[in-house]
């Protein structure tokens, strides 16, 4: 997946680009992710709350750090994201540029990555769903008393969310990259044009994928959010609640529709710009 110069980046450069994009996106999206998770848990408990009021309460009681609760496991997931993007890009290149190549590459890469990062994903969700301040060590200690399968609690809904999300996202993103062109008159600098192109395509693809997968995100959050007791509602209970109150399936959609397009646009712009810099270095 070249940025347009005709040169392909190496596997190391590909991974480094993914790391830069992931770190940039993480700084932007973590507060929205925390709000989204708390709103989903509150809706499940019959206490729906607005994002603005929730953000104000967190800032008053925990400060700015409260919005970034869950940042430690989020950053620990970075190597898995590097693996995910590297596998996706390699499979995409091997796909020969066919229209379904992004779909197959995304499904395979995301299934592998989700399986490997699941324990950290569980801990991140638990930290973000906690009302008070919870440390990474407290979550690990709580999980240590649970059977090994507890580390994969919520694995099925996570796959149901992430694999379709990735398939929808990458197909939309690759199509957008081919069809959307930024005129050189608008953005004369080629590096800035690459950054802006990735930002626009990433935002649009993220919006489409986020809308389609919000219900499975709610199921995943509700399934994983208990920290201290290790107890979680069954899938039957969760589906019953969603059937009784269909609006709960879209709890937290406001922060999610800000978080995902903003995060992915930031990530893809950083990723594409970093790849472009690697390509330009080869041309010198």
Helices and strands as residue ranges (DSSP letters): H 11-44, H 51-62, H 64-67, H 71-76, H 78-94, H 101-129, H 136-144, G 148-152, H 155-179, H 190-224, H 235-244, G 246-250, H 253-283
